[in-house]
Amino acid sequence: MTTELAFIDALRGIATHPGARGLDDDCAVIEFGGEALVLTHDAMAEGVHFLREQDPADVAWKLVASNMSDLAAKGAEPVGVLLGYAFGRDDARFLAGLREALEHYNAPLLGGDTIAAPGGQVLGLTAIGRATFRPVPSRAGACIGDDLWITGPVGAAMMGLEALRSGSGDDSAAYRRPQALLAQGQALAPHVTAMMDVSDGLLLDATRMARASALSFAIDSAAVPIAAPEDRRADALRWGDDYQLLYTLPAGAVPPVPSHRIGTARASGSAPVILDGIALTDQDRLGYQHG
């Protein structure tokens, strides 16, 4: 089976339009005179991104929120969405959650496609946004000496999924109904040198930003806020679905939104991410990857 990384590398030979940003970013960015269109697409599969027994309304919310989070990382405001939907066990509940999420994010449904498919349910959403600041932030703009910041804690989705699986009754909202930080992304866009959302794990996504920016990040694990017990800190740094914004600012700059400084950008060294002085490699478990 082809790995996710190898498949994306192969796609780069096809995605040659400048708007694709070399497939190294959260979104495609298409310039139209004085405007910039921001495009993203996320897919979710039953048993991978959501549990079969989950409320389909929550699944719809998460599908929308994950795409809105990509727009947030570009400082964009939603224009609309296109839905790809495979019929499931309770389509009415999915529609209720979809309506609620789209109203929450002020993102109208513009079209899409529906199918019947055997096996587990697979869903897709394309989100269209308008950039509120240009140049549109990317993962590739971090500079040596920049400070690395995150908007909030990681690990909440991990704890939420465990609560959902166990039936303990503990709060699982962070996993079921994550929040996309659109307002924070728009406030940050004029100031950041690089920005992305944390969807696959802080360490993995920091690695992606470091590689796109051709440098290394030195991260202090104790400085990273977590929403998990302290003995789960290592897990929280590698867990996805938290949708915080990870970004860089010039050294000493004060962020315009509540955030936590967790590291610094250095000249490219032995690894893209150096955690507590230890260089992390691709053989380390940094986050979630398909394949």
N, C-alpha and C positions, 0 to 999 in steps of 0.2 A: 504494500500500500504506500502511495506517495505521501510524504509528510507535508504538513501545512506549509512549512518554511520552503521546501523544495518546490511545491506547486506555485507559491507566490513568486518565487524567483523566476520560474518559467513564464509566468504571466507578464513579468516586467518587459519581456521581449515583444509583447503584443501591445501593452499599455504605453504607447509612445507619445500620446498627446500631452502637452505641457500641463493640462488641467489635472492629469492623473497623479502628478507630483511623484512619479516614480514608484507608486504604490507604497510609499514610505510614510503616509500620513493617515489621519482619521477619515478624511473626506477628499473628494475631488473639488477643485475650485476653478470655475469657468468665468473669465473676465468678459464683461459686456460693457464697454465704454466706461461710464462712471459707476457701474455696479459690478458686484461679484456674486455669482450663484454658487452655493455650497451644496454638494450632493453626497449622500451617504446611503449605504444599504447594509442592514444587519439581518441575519437569519437565525432562527431558533428551532431546535429539534427536541421533541419529546424524549425524555430520558437523559438528555445532555444538558439542556438549558432550563428545563422545567420538569417537574414530576408529573406522571400520568394522572395522579389523583388530585392535582392542584385545581383550584377554582379557575376555569377558563377566563374569567374576568381579570384575575391577577396576571395571567399569562399575557393577555392583550396589553395590560398596563406596562408590563416589563418590556414587551416588544417595542412599544412606542418610546418608553423612557430611554432604552439603550440607544436608539437612533437620535433622540433629542440630545443625549449626552455628547454624541459626536459633533452635533451642531454647536453645542456649548463650547467645545474645545476650539472652535474657530471663531468664537464671539459672534455667532450668527443668530438671527431670529427666524423662526419657522415660517415657511410659505405654504407647505402642504405635504402630504404623504401619498404614496401608492402602496397598496396592500397586496401581497401574494398569500392566499389562504387555502390550506388543505382542510376540508371539512373534518370536524372532530366530533367528540361525544356530546357536546352541549354548545352548539353554535350560537344560541341566543345569549348565553352568559358571556361568550367571547365578545359579541356585539355590544353588550352593555358595558363591558370594561373598555372596549375600544372607544366608544362614544365618550365615556368619562375621561379617559386619558387625553384624547384629542381636544376636548373642551378645556381641560386643565392647561395644556400647553399651547392653546390657540393655534392648532395645526389642522386645517381642514383636510378631509379625505378627498382626493382628486381622482382616484381610479385604482386600477389594479387588475387582478385575475383570481379566479377561484378554480380549484381542482378537487377531484376525489382521488385519493392515493392509498394503496395498501400499506400496512405497517404503521409505524409511529407517525404522529403528526409533525409536519415541517411547515414553518411559517416564515415569511419574509416581509420586510418593510423598507421602502425607499423613502428617505426624508429629504426634502428640498428646503434650503434656507437661503436667506439673503445676508451677506456679510454686513455688519454694522461698523466695521473698521477695516481700513486697508493700509498697508498690506495685511492680508489675512494671516493670522498666526499659523505656524507650522511646527512640526517636531524638530525641524532642522536648524533653527536659528540660535540655539544656545551657544554662548561664548565662554571661553576659558575665564574663570574668575566669577562667573555668575553664581548667585545663590539658587538652590533648588527648594521649591515650596510645594506644599500640598494643602488643599482647602479644608480637609477634615480627616476623620479617622478611617482606617481600613479594618476589615475583619467583621464588620456588622453583618454583611451578607452571609459570611461563613457561619456565624452564630445563628442567623435566621434560618438557614437551610437545616442546620442540625436540630433546631427546635421544631421545624416543620416535619422532619423525618421521624423524630422521636414522639411527636404528639404530646410534648410536655406542657404545652400551653404557654410557653415563653414567647416573647415578642418575636415574630418572624417577618415583620413588615419590611425590613431592610432588604430581604431577599425577594419577597413577593412583589413589593411596590417601591422600587428604588426611585430616587428623585434626580432628575437631570438638572444641573446647575446653570441654566441658561442665563439668568441675570448676572451671576458671578462671572461667567465667561465673557459676557459683553462688557462688564466693568474692567476685566483684566486685559482684554484684547489690545487696547492702546499702549499698554505698558510692558507686556511680556516680551522676552526674546524667543521663547519657544513654549508650546503648550499642547497637552493632550489629555484625554480622560483615562482614568485607571479602570479598565474593564477586565483585564486578564491577570491582574496581580501587580502590585507596586514594583517589585524587582524586575519582572519581565518587561513592563511598560517603560520603566526607567532605562532599561537596556536598549529598548527600541529608540527612545529619544536620544540616548547617548550615541548610538550608531548613526542615526540620521544627522546628528550635529557634529560627528567626527571628533568626539572627545570622550572623557570618562566622568562619571559622577561618583564622588566619595560621599556615601550616605552613613549617617549615624543612626543605627537602628533604634536607640533609646529616644531619639528626637521624634520618631514617627508616632503620631497619635493612633491608638488602636481602640476598637470597640469590642474587646475580647479579654479574657483573663490574661494576666501577664505571662503565664506559662504557655500561652498559645501565640506569643508574639511572632515567632518564626513562621507559623502557619498564616497569621494575618497578613504578613508582608508578601505572601505568595498567593493569596486568595483573590479571586476576581469578583466582579459584579458590584463593586462599591461605588463606582462612577464619581469619585472625587476628581478634581482637576489637578494635574501635576504640571508645574510650570517653572520657568526660570526668569529671574529679574537681575539686572546689574547689581553688583555687590553693594550692599547698604541701602538699596531702594526699599521703600515701605509699600507693601501690597495694599491695594484699595479695598480688599475684602478680607475677612478673617481667614488666616492661614497659618501654617506651621513651617518654619524653616527646617529642612531635614538634611541638607547637604550642600556641596559646592561642585562646580564644574572645573575639571582639571584637564590638562593636556592628555591626549589619548595615550593610555598606558597599557598595562598588562591585561586589562579587561574593561568592558564598558562600564561596569558597576563594581565599586570597591566598597564592601559592607564592613564597617568596623575594622578597616585596614586589611580585609581579606578580599582578594580578587575573585570574583565569581565568574564561572565559565558556563558554556552552554550545557555542560554535563550536570551542572547543579540544577535542582528543581527550582526554577525562578517564578513560575506561574503556570497558567493553563494554556496548552496548545493542543489543537486537533491533530489527530494522526500519530 
